[in-house]
Amino acid sequence: MKTNPRFVLVAVPAPLQEPLTYAVPDALDGRLEVGMRVLVPLSRRRVTGVVVGFQRESPVAGVKAVAEVLDDEVLLDDAFLKLCRWAADYYVASLGEVLAAALPPLLRTESRLVVAFAREPEALHGTLDREVLDAVSRRGPTTPAALSRLFPRRGVKAVLDRLATAGAVTLEDRLRGHVREARRKRQPRPEKTAGAAPGGAPVLTGEQEQVLRSMDQRLRQGGFETVLLHGVTGSGKTEVYLQAMEQVRRQGRQSLILVPEIALTPQLLDRLEGRFPGDVAVLHSGLTPAERWRHWWRIAHGAVKVVAGARSAVFAPVRKLGLIVVDEEHDYSYKQEEGVRYHGRDLAVVRGRIVGCPVILGSATPSVESYQNARSGRYRMLELTERVEARPMPRVEIVDLKTRPGQTAADGLFSPPLLSALKENLELGHQSLIFLNRRGFASFLQCWSCGFVFRCPRCSISLTFHLGRNSTFCHHCGFRQRKAEACPECGNLSLTEVGFGTERIEHELRRLLPKARIGRMDRDTTSARGAQERIFRSWEKGELDVLVGTQMIAKGHDVGGVTLVGVVLADSSLNLPDFRAAEKTFQIISQVAGRAGRARQPGRVIVQTLVPGHYCFDHAQIHDYPSFFATETGFRRELGYPPFQHLVHVRLDGADEDKVAAGARDLARALRREKLPAPLEILGPAPSPIAKLRNRYRWQILLKGRSRPALLALARRAVALVPKGRTTRLHVDVDPYNML
C-alpha cells in the first residue's frame, strides 16, 4: 500500500542490527512501497537497500535522503520479508545481510547504473570530459565504478553528471534494462536442458500410492505441515515429489524443490521439464548473473509453476507457494558456511509455516534431528521401505584392510575383492562407481630423510599434491606451489607422496584397467562452466565404464548401468573432530551404495575400511537406519549433543595471534558473567582445529544448552561485546555443522 511518509526505513547490506532511516525527497513522494529497492548514501558510497518500513519522524536530525528508487513495482512481498526477518533474528545477523544473501547479484550489486553512449555533444567542458566520453564510446555500456577506476582521483561523477546533462551519455539502472527485455518477451523460454525426459507419469508402487493418498487432503486444501519422507534408495521418492507437484499445480499454486548441490540439477531438471514443459525455473550459483536474474524475474511474476534450485533457492520469490520439497534433507550442503550461516532445510520449514503450505523432507538417511522430530510427533513420518519394481537392495561387503597384507591404505588402493569385482564388471559391460571423499593425488608431500611436510603459509594445514598440475594446493585458501625436486629443509631428494585422493585413484585405475573408459568427478574436474553436466551426461549415456569421484557422485544420481560401487577408504571421515562424524559416514556410505542396482541387474557394494567393527558400518551393511539412529542417539543423549541440546559456535579471527587469543579469553569471561534465564555451558575458548586460515588466526567458544532462546540471547550478547573493527572479527554460527 502506498503512503506519503517523510521518512523511510531501509535495510542495507551491512552488519547493522537495525534498518537505517532516510528522508523521502519530494520527487519520490508517494512512489515508495515496502519491498522496493532504493539507492541510498552510506558513508562515502551509494548502496542498494530494501524499503522495510516507514515513519513520520526521524529519531535523529539531518538524515540523508533516498537517492533513487530502483523499482517500478514491489519485488519482495510480505511473506518474503517475514522469512528474512526470521532468519536475521535466528542466525544473529542483520536484515540487510540476510537480504544480500537472499537476492541474486543483479539485485544487490552496489552500483546499479550503466553508462551508455548516446550522441556527440555540441561542446565539452574540458579534456577529462573528452577522455571519459571516448572511454565510454570505446568500452560500450559500463559503470561509474569502472570509470572511476580508469580515471582515479579525477572527479568522474561530476564529469558524468555534465555529460548526462549535455545528452552525451545516459545513466540507467541496468536492472530496468533486464526487466524491459523480459517484458518484451513476456514468457521467455527457459534454458534448454539436454536430454529432457518425455512427459507422462509411471505406474506407482503400492507404497507410493499410499504416501500420496495420505498427503492428498493437505495438498488440495493447503495448510502447514512438515512430512519426513523416509524412503530407501531407489524407492521412487522423486516420483512422489512430481505427483505431489502436479496436484499443487491443479490447485493453481506453485512448488519449490531444493536439492543439496547443483550436481543433482541436470537429472532433476530432465524430469521436471518432461513433466512440466516450459513451466520450470532454476536458481543456483552455477548460473551467470544474467541467467539468475532472468529466472528470478520469471518466478517473481508467476511465469512458472515449479522452481528448482540449491540452498539459496529457499529465498526464491514464489508468490503462490503450495508445496516445498527438500530432497536429500540430511545433506550438510544445505548449511551456508560463509556470511549469514543459515540452513536451507530449516528455512524451508519456516517458510512453509509462514505461507501455510506443506513441506516434504525426503531422504534415505534422514538427519538425526529430523528423524527425532518425526518420532516426537513434530513432523509426520511417511515411509517407502522397498525399491520400485521390487528390486533388491544392493549387497554390501565390508573388507578389512588390516587383514590383507600389502593392501593397507599406505601400500595399495584396491583390495583383491574390489579389484576382481572391477575387472569382472568391465567384462560384463556394466558400469562401476569408485568413491573417495578426498581429491588430489596425494594427501601431502613428506621428506623421508628429515620428516619435513609442505604446509600452507596462510593456513595451518598440509598442502595436497595434484599430479596433473605437478603442484601442491591448499584446498582452503587456494595457495599453489610447484612441486620441488629436493627437500627445502635438508636438501635430499627424498620427497614422498603420502596418502591418496581421487586423482591417484583415477591414475591407478587407468594402469590396472587399460581398456576401461574412466572419468573423474570432483571439484578439480568440474570447476569449468558446464563440466559437471558434461561428465554426468557421459556417465548417464554409458560412455564411461568407471566413474571416480567425491561426494558429488554419492547423491541422487539414478544411472541404470551401475551395478558395482567401491568405497576405497570408508573410515576417513570418522576421524574428523565432529560429533556428527559417525552420522555423516553412515549417510554417505548408504547414499553411495544406493547408486548400485537401480535397474534390472542386482547391485554389489564393496566397502574398504581399517575399522570394520564400527557401528556405522554394521548398520550400513544391512541398510538399517532405525538401528543406527538408536545407537547414535544413545551417545548423543549421554554427551548432550543435538538433538537433545542446542549449539552455537562463536569464533574470533584476526591477523594478530595474541590479540585474537586475548579477545577470545575476554569474551568467554564476559559471557560467563551474564545472567541468563536458563543454564548454559560455555566451552572454551580454545584454538580452532584449523588454527590459521587465509592468514587469520582463529579461536573459538562453544555455547551449549537446552534452551534455544537463552543460547540466542547469549550469542547476541557476544556480538554486542566484541567491538566492531577490522583487526578482530566475530562469527556466530547457530546450529553449526562445521566447527573446523
TAUR-V596842 format. One line per field, one symbol per residue. psi: psi as a letter, one per 40 degrees, with the letter a starting at -180 (. if undefined). A space follows every 50 residues. Layout:
psi=???
This chain:
psi=hiifidiihhhigifhdiiihiihiddeheeiiheiiihihhbeihihih heiiidiheiifiiihdiheieihdhidddddddddddddefiidddddd ddiideeeidhehhhhhcihidiidadddddddddddddahaiddddddd gifefddddddddddeediihihdddddddddddddgihihihhfhiiih iihiidddddddddedddddeaihihhhghhiheefdddddddddddddd efiiihhiidiededddddddddddghefhiihieeiidddddddddddd efeiehhiiadeedehfhdfhehhhhifdeheeehheibhgihddddddd ddddefiihhhhidgiiddddddddeedihhiiheiiiffiiiihhhhhh ddeghefidddidhiddddddddddddeeiiihhhhfhiididihihede ehhhihedifiihhhhddefiiihedeehihihidihedeeigfhihhai adddddddddddgdeihhihhaddeediheddddddddddeeehdhhhia edeehehghdehehhhhdgdededeigheedddddddddddddeeifead hiihhhhhiegeeidddddddefgddddddddddddddefiiediiihhh hiiidhdddddddddddddddeeihieihihhhaiiiidgehhfehihii hhhhidhddddddddddddddhhhiedhihhhhhgiehf.
